[in-house]
Amino acid sequence: MSKLKLKLKRIDPVKYALITGILMALMGFIVIGITTLFSTLIGAGSGDMGAFATIMGGGLLALIFIPVLYFIFGFIFGLIGTMLLNFVLKKIGGLPIDFEKTGTDISMIGEE
């Protein structure tokens, strides 16, 4: 098999920041959803919700608020991180990446 050598020179910061933000929001939604589910199941017998839980609507408000907050921070840190990565890539002349050429042509993908 032949190897294809490519060099990564730059990543689009906004596209990468969007990907990071969306992934963070999805993870936040999943984590808060599971936390809300289990805290509701565990706390169902006690009937005593703390002040913070009352403010947060018993977890429903958190289910909306936390993923949005995670998206914002994921976007910001993804943008800053990608800009720093691009700066370093420019200074060192890129990142060599080796790919292995397989027998599959891109037009053959999806065919049986």
Buried (B, 14 or more C-beta within 10 A) or exposed (E): EEEEEEEEEEEEBEEBBBBBBBBBBBEBBEEBBEBBEEBBEEBEEEEEBEEEBEEBEBBEEBBEBBBEBBBEBBBEBBBEBBBEBBEEBEEEEEEEEEEEEEEEEEEEEEEE
